[in-house]
Amino acid sequence: MNGSNNGCTGSGATARRNPRVARLLRQLLGAEGQPIDRLELERTVGAINLPDLVMRVKRARGVDITTSYRKQMDRDGRTVEVGQYAITSEHAQAKARAVLELVGHEA
């Protein structure tokens, strides 16, 4: 890791408050299982490298965040795939709420 503190590293019992992780989980839980585009999440979460943050939350916190892709046209008329993230199962949503309790609500 490059020395940044994203609140997702260390022991499984890490209870550091982390506004980015809290904003990510709050957004995904608020979508009630519906996917949210990566760029929208980057703006609201405040993370430039959202895929890395999602991966770290999945690995270190055990939250099942699903990734899907949808096709759209970019400004040059090319078809591109846009990443989307969601927390779909009830079990995954319960785990995400538990992690949110650890990382804080004030973000």
DSSP file (Angstrom, degrees, kcal/mol; ACC not computed):
  #  RESIDUE AA STRUCTURE BP1 BP2  ACC     N-H-->O    O-->H-N    N-H-->O    O-->H-N    TCO  KAPPA ALPHA  PHI   PSI    X-CA   Y-CA   Z-CA
    1    1 A M              0   0    0      0, 0.0     0, 0.0     0, 0.0     0, 0.0   0.000 360.0 360.0 360.0 153.9    0.0    0.0    0.0
    2    2 A N        -     0   0    0      1,-0.1     3,-0.1     2,-0.0     0, 0.0   0.172 360.0 -91.6 -90.7  17.6    1.2    3.5   -0.7
    3    3 A G  S    S+     0   0    0      1,-0.3     2,-0.1     0, 0.0    -1,-0.1   0.359  82.5 136.0  92.7  -6.1    0.8    4.8    2.9
    4    4 A S        -     0   0    0      1,-0.1     2,-0.8     2,-0.0    -1,-0.3  -0.437  52.9-132.1 -73.9 152.6   -2.7    6.1    2.5
    5    5 A N        +     0   0    0      1,-0.1    -1,-0.1    -2,-0.1     0, 0.0  -0.858  38.0 158.4-108.9  99.6   -5.2    5.4    5.2
    6    6 A N        -     0   0    0     -2,-0.8    15,-0.2    14,-0.1    -1,-0.1   0.410  54.3-120.9-100.4   2.7   -8.4    4.1    3.8
    7    7 A G  S    S+     0   0    0     -3,-0.1     9,-0.1     1,-0.1    -2,-0.1   0.602  90.9  96.3  74.9  10.7   -9.5    2.4    7.0
    8    8 A C        +     0   0    0     53,-0.0     2,-0.2    13,-0.0    -1,-0.1   0.427  64.7  80.7-112.8  -0.7   -9.6   -1.0    5.4
    9    9 A T        +     0   0    0     52,-0.0     2,-0.2    51,-0.0     5,-0.0  -0.496  67.9  41.9-103.0 173.4   -6.2   -2.5    6.3
   10   10 A G  S    S-     0   0    0     -2,-0.2     4,-0.0     3,-0.0     0, 0.0  -0.529  99.3  -5.1  92.9-160.1   -4.9   -4.1    9.4
   11   11 A S    >   -     0   0    0     -2,-0.2     3,-1.8     1,-0.1    49,-0.0  -0.199  69.2-110.5 -69.4 161.2   -6.7   -6.6   11.6
   12   12 A G  T 3  S+     0   0    0      1,-0.3    -1,-0.1     3,-0.0    -2,-0.0   0.666 116.6  63.1 -64.1 -15.8  -10.3   -7.7   11.0
   13   13 A A  T 3   +     0   0    0      2,-0.0    -1,-0.3     0, 0.0    -2,-0.1   0.310  69.3 140.0 -93.5   9.1  -11.2   -5.9   14.2
   14   14 A T    <   +     0   0    0     -3,-1.8    88,-0.0     1,-0.1    -4,-0.0  -0.324  24.4 177.5 -56.3 125.2  -10.1   -2.4   12.8
   15   15 A A        +     0   0    0     -2,-0.1    -1,-0.1     2,-0.1     3,-0.1   0.065  22.8 145.0-120.5  23.7  -12.7    0.0   14.1
   16   16 A R        -     0   0    0     -9,-0.1     2,-0.3     1,-0.1    -2,-0.0  -0.325  55.2-114.1 -61.0 140.6  -11.3    3.2   12.7
   17   17 A R        -     0   0    0      4,-0.0    87,-0.2     5,-0.0    86,-0.1  -0.604  38.4-179.1 -72.3 137.1  -13.8    5.8   11.5
   18   18 A N     >  -     0   0    0     85,-2.1     4,-2.4    -2,-0.3     5,-0.2  -0.890  20.3-163.1-144.3 109.7  -13.4    6.2    7.8
   19   19 A P  H  > S+     0   0    0      0, 0.0     4,-2.8     0, 0.0     5,-0.2   0.859  90.4  52.2 -64.6 -36.1  -15.6    8.7    5.9
   20   20 A R  H  > S+     0   0    0      2,-0.2     4,-2.6     1,-0.2     5,-0.2   0.939 112.2  44.7 -66.2 -45.4  -15.0    7.2    2.4
   21   21 A V  H  > S+     0   0    0    -15,-0.2     4,-2.6     2,-0.2     5,-0.2   0.921 114.8  49.9 -63.5 -42.6  -15.9    3.7    3.5
   22   22 A A  H  X S+     0   0    0     -4,-2.4     4,-2.6    81,-0.2    -2,-0.2   0.922 111.9  47.1 -61.9 -44.6  -19.0    5.1    5.3
   23   23 A R  H  X S+     0   0    0     -4,-2.8     4,-2.4     2,-0.2    -1,-0.2   0.903 112.2  51.0 -65.2 -39.7  -20.1    7.1    2.3
   24   24 A L  H  X S+     0   0    0     -4,-2.6     4,-2.4    -5,-0.2     5,-0.2   0.956 114.4  42.3 -60.2 -51.4  -19.6    4.2    0.0
   25   25 A L  H  X S+     0   0    0     -4,-2.6     4,-2.8     1,-0.2     5,-0.3   0.896 113.4  52.4 -65.4 -39.9  -21.7    1.8    2.2
   26   26 A R  H  X S+     0   0    0     -4,-2.6     4,-2.2    -5,-0.2    -1,-0.2   0.920 111.5  46.8 -62.4 -43.1  -24.3    4.4    2.8
   27   27 A Q  H  X S+     0   0    0     -4,-2.4     4,-1.0     2,-0.2    -2,-0.2   0.933 114.9  45.7 -63.4 -46.5  -24.8    5.1   -0.9
   28   28 A L  H  <>S+     0   0    0     -4,-2.4     5,-0.7     1,-0.2     3,-0.4   0.904 114.5  47.4 -67.0 -41.1  -24.9    1.4   -1.8
   29   29 A L  H ><5S+     0   0    0     -4,-2.8     3,-1.5     1,-0.2    -1,-0.2   0.885 108.4  56.1 -65.8 -37.7  -27.3    0.5    1.0
   30   30 A G  H 3<5S+     0   0    0     -4,-2.2    -1,-0.2    -5,-0.3    -2,-0.2   0.741  97.6  63.0 -65.7 -23.1  -29.5    3.5    0.1
   31   31 A A  T ><5S-     0   0    0     -4,-1.0     3,-1.7    -3,-0.4    -1,-0.3   0.537 100.4-137.9 -80.6  -6.0  -29.8    2.1   -3.5
   32   32 A E  T < 5S-     0   0    0     -3,-1.5    -3,-0.1     1,-0.3    -2,-0.1   0.883  71.1 -40.9  51.4  48.8  -31.6   -1.0   -2.0
   33   33 A G  T 3 <S+     0   0    0     -5,-0.7    -1,-0.3     1,-0.3    -4,-0.1   0.309 107.4 125.9  88.5  -9.2  -29.8   -3.5   -4.3
   34   34 A Q    <   -     0   0    0     -3,-1.7    -1,-0.3    -6,-0.2    53,-0.2  -0.628  66.1-107.0 -82.7 141.7  -29.9   -1.4   -7.4
   35   35 A P        -     0   0    0      0, 0.0     2,-0.4     0, 0.0    51,-0.2  -0.353  27.4-153.7 -70.3 147.5  -26.5   -0.8   -9.1
   36   36 A I  E     -A   85   0A   0     49,-2.4    49,-2.4    -2,-0.1    -8,-0.0  -0.978  24.7-109.5-120.4 133.6  -24.9    2.7   -9.0
   37   37 A D  E  >  -A   84   0A   0     -2,-0.4     4,-2.2    47,-0.2    47,-0.3  -0.277  22.6-123.2 -62.6 144.9  -22.5    3.8  -11.7
   38   38 A R  H  > S+     0   0    0     45,-2.8     4,-2.8     1,-0.2     5,-0.2   0.902 109.6  52.1 -54.8 -47.2  -18.8    4.1  -10.8
   39   39 A L  H  > S+     0   0    0     44,-0.3     4,-1.8     1,-0.2    -1,-0.2   0.886 108.8  50.5 -64.3 -37.7  -18.5    7.8  -11.7
   40   40 A E  H  > S+     0   0    0      1,-0.2     4,-2.1     2,-0.2    -1,-0.2   0.930 112.5  47.2 -62.6 -44.9  -21.5    8.7   -9.6
   41   41 A L  H  X S+     0   0    0     -4,-2.2     4,-3.2     1,-0.2     5,-0.4   0.887 107.3  56.6 -65.0 -38.5  -20.0    6.9   -6.6
   42   42 A E  H  X>S+     0   0    0     -4,-2.8     4,-1.9     1,-0.2     5,-0.5   0.912 109.7  46.4 -59.3 -40.9  -16.6    8.5   -7.2
   43   43 A R  H  <5S+     0   0    0     -4,-1.8    -2,-0.2    -5,-0.2    -1,-0.2   0.932 119.6  37.7 -66.5 -45.6  -18.3   11.9   -6.9
   44   44 A T  H  <5S+     0   0    0     -4,-2.1    -2,-0.2     1,-0.2    -1,-0.2   0.832 121.7  43.0 -79.2 -31.3  -20.3   11.2   -3.8
   45   45 A V  H  <5S-     0   0    0     -4,-3.2    -3,-0.2    -5,-0.2    -2,-0.2   0.835  99.4-132.4 -82.6 -33.5  -17.8    9.0   -2.0
   46   46 A G  T  <5 +     0   0    0     -4,-1.9     2,-0.5    -5,-0.4    -3,-0.1   0.693  60.0 132.5  88.3  20.3  -14.8   11.3   -2.8
   47   47 A A      < -     0   0    0     -5,-0.5     3,-0.4    -6,-0.3    -1,-0.3  -0.920  42.2-164.8-108.8 126.3  -12.5    8.4   -3.9
   48   48 A I  S    S+     0   0    0     -2,-0.5     2,-0.8     1,-0.3    -1,-0.1   0.882  91.9  44.0 -73.8 -38.9  -10.6    8.9   -7.2
   49   49 A N  S >> S+     0   0    0      1,-0.2     4,-1.7     2,-0.1     3,-0.6  -0.623  70.2 164.6-106.9  71.9   -9.8    5.1   -7.4
   50   50 A L  H 3> S+     0   0    0     -2,-0.8     4,-2.9    -3,-0.4     5,-0.3   0.874  70.0  59.2 -59.8 -41.8  -13.1    3.7   -6.5
   51   51 A P  H 3> S+     0   0    0      0, 0.0     4,-2.3     0, 0.0    -1,-0.2   0.887 107.0  49.0 -57.1 -36.1  -12.4    0.1   -7.8
   52   52 A D  H <> S+     0   0    0     -3,-0.6     4,-2.3     2,-0.2    -2,-0.2   0.921 111.2  48.6 -67.4 -43.3   -9.5    0.0   -5.3
   53   53 A L  H  X S+     0   0    0     -4,-1.7     4,-2.4     2,-0.2     5,-0.2   0.923 111.9  49.4 -62.1 -43.9  -11.6    1.2   -2.4
   54   54 A V  H  X S+     0   0    0     -4,-2.9     4,-2.5     1,-0.2    -1,-0.2   0.930 110.8  50.3 -60.5 -45.6  -14.3   -1.4   -3.3
   55   55 A M  H  X S+     0   0    0     -4,-2.3     4,-2.7    -5,-0.3     5,-0.2   0.909 111.3  48.4 -59.8 -42.7  -11.7   -4.2   -3.5
   56   56 A R  H  X>S+     0   0    0     -4,-2.3     4,-2.8     2,-0.2     5,-0.5   0.883 111.1  49.4 -67.6 -38.3  -10.3   -3.2   -0.1
   57   57 A V  H  X5S+     0   0    0     -4,-2.4     4,-1.5     2,-0.2     6,-1.1   0.908 113.1  48.3 -65.6 -40.9  -13.7   -3.0    1.6
   58   58 A K  H  X5S+     0   0    0     -4,-2.5     4,-0.9     4,-0.2    -2,-0.2   0.935 119.6  37.1 -63.6 -46.6  -14.6   -6.5    0.1
   59   59 A R  H  <5S+     0   0    0     -4,-2.7    -2,-0.2    -5,-0.2    -3,-0.2   0.945 126.6  32.4 -74.3 -49.2  -11.3   -8.0    1.2
   60   60 A A  H  <5S+     0   0    0     -4,-2.8    -3,-0.2    -5,-0.2    -2,-0.2   0.809 131.2  31.2 -82.6 -29.9  -10.7   -6.4    4.6
   61   61 A R  H  <<S-     0   0    0     -4,-1.5    -3,-0.2    -5,-0.5    -1,-0.2   0.575  96.4-129.0-106.3 -13.3  -14.3   -6.0    5.7
   62   62 A G     <  +     0   0    0     -4,-0.9     2,-0.5    -5,-0.5    -4,-0.2   0.727  50.6 154.2  73.9  22.0  -15.9   -9.0    4.0
   63   63 A V        -     0   0    0     -6,-1.1     2,-1.3    32,-0.1    -1,-0.2  -0.736  44.0-133.0 -87.5 127.9  -18.7   -7.0    2.4
   64   64 A D        +     0   0    0     -2,-0.5     2,-0.6    28,-0.1    24,-0.3  -0.669  32.7 173.6 -84.0  94.8  -20.1   -8.6   -0.8
   65   65 A I        -     0   0    0     -2,-1.3     2,-0.2   -11,-0.1    22,-0.2  -0.915  20.6-145.2-103.1 120.3  -20.2   -5.7   -3.3
   66   66 A T  E     -B   86   0A   0     20,-3.0    20,-1.7    -2,-0.6     2,-0.4  -0.594   5.5-149.9 -88.8 148.8  -21.2   -6.9   -6.7
   67   67 A T  E     +B   85   0A   0     -2,-0.2     2,-0.3    18,-0.2    18,-0.2  -0.958  21.4 165.5-116.8 133.3  -19.8   -5.4   -9.9
   68   68 A S  E     -B   84   0A   0     16,-2.3    16,-2.7    -2,-0.4     2,-0.4  -0.879  22.3-136.5-136.3 171.4  -21.7   -5.3  -13.2
   69   69 A Y  E     -B   83   0A   0     -2,-0.3     2,-0.4    14,-0.2    14,-0.2  -0.979  10.8-168.3-133.8 144.3  -21.2   -3.4  -16.4
   70   70 A R  E     -B   82   0A   0     12,-1.9    12,-3.3    -2,-0.4     2,-0.3  -0.973  24.3-120.4-129.0 148.2  -23.5   -1.6  -18.8
   71   71 A K  E     +B   81   0A   0     -2,-0.4     2,-0.3    10,-0.2    10,-0.2  -0.651  39.0 155.8 -89.4 141.8  -22.8   -0.3  -22.2
   72   72 A Q  E     -B   80   0A   0      8,-2.4     8,-3.3    -2,-0.3     2,-0.4  -0.967  42.4 -99.7-153.2 166.2  -23.1    3.3  -23.2
   73   73 A M  E     -B   79   0A   0     -2,-0.3     6,-0.2     6,-0.2     2,-0.1  -0.731  32.0-143.4 -89.9 136.5  -21.6    5.7  -25.7
   74   74 A D    >   -     0   0    0      4,-2.9     3,-2.0    -2,-0.4    -1,-0.0  -0.327  39.2 -88.6 -86.6-179.3  -18.8    8.0  -24.8
   75   75 A R  T 3  S+     0   0    0      1,-0.3    -1,-0.1     2,-0.1    -2,-0.0   0.676 127.7  56.7 -67.9 -15.0  -18.5   11.5  -26.0
   76   76 A D  T 3  S-     0   0    0      2,-0.1    -1,-0.3     0, 0.0     3,-0.1   0.322 120.7-105.6 -95.8   7.2  -16.5   10.3  -29.1
   77   77 A G  S <  S+     0   0    0     -3,-2.0     2,-0.3     1,-0.3    -2,-0.1   0.571  76.5 134.7  83.7   9.4  -19.3    7.9  -30.1
   78   78 A R        -     0   0    0      1,-0.0    -4,-2.9     0, 0.0     2,-0.5  -0.682  59.4-117.0 -91.7 146.1  -17.6    4.7  -29.0
   79   79 A T  E     + B   0  73A   0     -2,-0.3     2,-0.3    -6,-0.2    -6,-0.2  -0.708  42.1 173.9 -80.8 126.3  -19.4    2.0  -27.0
   80   80 A V  E     - B   0  72A   0     -8,-3.3    -8,-2.4    -2,-0.5     2,-0.5  -0.878  31.3-117.9-128.1 161.2  -17.8    1.6  -23.6
   81   81 A E  E     - B   0  71A   0     -2,-0.3     2,-0.5   -10,-0.2   -10,-0.2  -0.896  23.3-154.1-103.3 129.0  -18.6   -0.4  -20.6
   82   82 A V  E     - B   0  70A   0    -12,-3.3   -12,-1.9    -2,-0.5     2,-0.1  -0.882  16.9-127.2-103.7 126.5  -19.4    1.5  -17.4
   83   83 A G  E     - B   0  69A   0     -2,-0.5   -45,-2.8   -14,-0.2     2,-0.3  -0.446  25.8-170.3 -72.6 144.8  -18.8   -0.3  -14.1
   84   84 A Q  E     -AB  37  68A   0    -16,-2.7   -16,-2.3   -47,-0.3     2,-0.3  -0.977   5.9-154.4-134.7 148.1  -21.6   -0.4  -11.6
   85   85 A Y  E     +AB  36  67A   0    -49,-2.4   -49,-2.4    -2,-0.3     2,-0.3  -0.926  17.4 163.5-125.2 148.6  -21.6   -1.5   -7.9
   86   86 A A  E     - B   0  66A   0    -20,-1.7   -20,-3.0    -2,-0.3     2,-0.6  -0.989  35.8-138.6-156.4 155.9  -24.4   -2.9   -5.7
   87   87 A I        +     0   0    0    -59,-0.4   -54,-0.3    -2,-0.3   -22,-0.1  -0.959  37.2 166.6-114.9 106.7  -25.0   -4.7   -2.5
   88   88 A T        +     0   0    0     -2,-0.6    -1,-0.1   -24,-0.3     2,-0.1   0.877  39.7  71.2 -99.4 -40.9  -27.8   -7.1   -3.5
   89   89 A S  S  > S-     0   0    0    -25,-0.2     4,-2.3     1,-0.1     5,-0.2  -0.425  74.5-126.2 -83.2 155.8  -28.4   -9.8   -0.9
   90   90 A E  H  > S+     0   0    0      2,-0.2     4,-2.3     1,-0.2     5,-0.2   0.884 112.8  53.3 -63.0 -38.8  -30.0   -9.3    2.5
   91   91 A H  H  > S+     0   0    0      2,-0.2     4,-2.2     1,-0.2    -1,-0.2   0.932 109.9  46.9 -62.5 -45.6  -27.0  -11.0    4.1
   92   92 A A  H  > S+     0   0    0      1,-0.2     4,-2.5     2,-0.2    -2,-0.2   0.878 111.4  51.9 -64.5 -37.7  -24.5   -8.7    2.3
   93   93 A Q  H  X S+     0   0    0     -4,-2.3     4,-2.3     2,-0.2    -1,-0.2   0.887 108.9  50.3 -66.7 -37.9  -26.7   -5.7    3.3
   94   94 A A  H  X S+     0   0    0     -4,-2.3     4,-2.0     2,-0.2    -2,-0.2   0.914 111.3  48.5 -64.7 -42.3  -26.6   -6.8    6.9
   95   95 A K  H  X S+     0   0    0     -4,-2.2     4,-2.3     1,-0.2    -2,-0.2   0.916 110.7  51.2 -62.8 -43.1  -22.9   -7.2    6.9
   96   96 A A  H  X S+     0   0    0     -4,-2.5     4,-2.5     1,-0.2    -2,-0.2   0.894 108.4  51.3 -62.1 -40.8  -22.5   -3.7    5.3
   97   97 A R  H  X S+     0   0    0     -4,-2.3     4,-1.7     2,-0.2    -1,-0.2   0.891 109.8  50.7 -63.6 -38.3  -24.7   -2.2    8.0
   98   98 A A  H  X S+     0   0    0     -4,-2.0     4,-1.1     2,-0.2    -2,-0.2   0.912 111.7  46.6 -65.3 -42.2  -22.5   -3.8   10.7
   99   99 A V  H  X S+     0   0    0     -4,-2.3     4,-2.2     1,-0.2     3,-0.5   0.897 107.8  57.2 -66.1 -39.4  -19.3   -2.4    9.0
  100  100 A L  H  X S+     0   0    0     -4,-2.5     4,-1.7     1,-0.3    -1,-0.2   0.872 101.5  56.7 -59.8 -36.8  -21.0    1.0    8.7
  101  101 A E  H  < S+     0   0    0     -4,-1.7    -1,-0.3     1,-0.2    -2,-0.2   0.863 110.2  46.0 -60.3 -35.6  -21.5    1.0   12.5
  102  102 A L  H  < S+     0   0    0     -4,-1.1    -2,-0.2    -3,-0.5    -1,-0.2   0.885 115.2  42.7 -74.2 -40.6  -17.7    0.5   12.9
  103  103 A V  H  < S-     0   0    0     -4,-2.2   -85,-2.1     1,-0.2   -81,-0.2   0.627 115.3-105.4 -90.1 -12.1  -16.5    3.1   10.4
  104  104 A G     <  -     0   0    0     -4,-1.7    -1,-0.2    -5,-0.2     3,-0.1  -0.019   7.9-124.3 108.8 152.8  -18.9    5.8   11.4
  105  105 A H  S    S+     0   0    0     -4,-0.1    -1,-0.1     1,-0.1    -4,-0.1   0.523  88.8  83.2-105.3 -11.7  -22.0    7.6   10.3
  106  106 A E              0   0    0      1,-0.2    -1,-0.1     0, 0.0    -2,-0.1   0.459 360.0 360.0 -80.8   2.2  -20.8   11.2   10.3
  107  107 A A              0   0    0     -3,-0.1    -1,-0.2   -89,-0.1   -84,-0.1   0.504 360.0 360.0 -70.5 360.0  -19.2   11.2    6.9
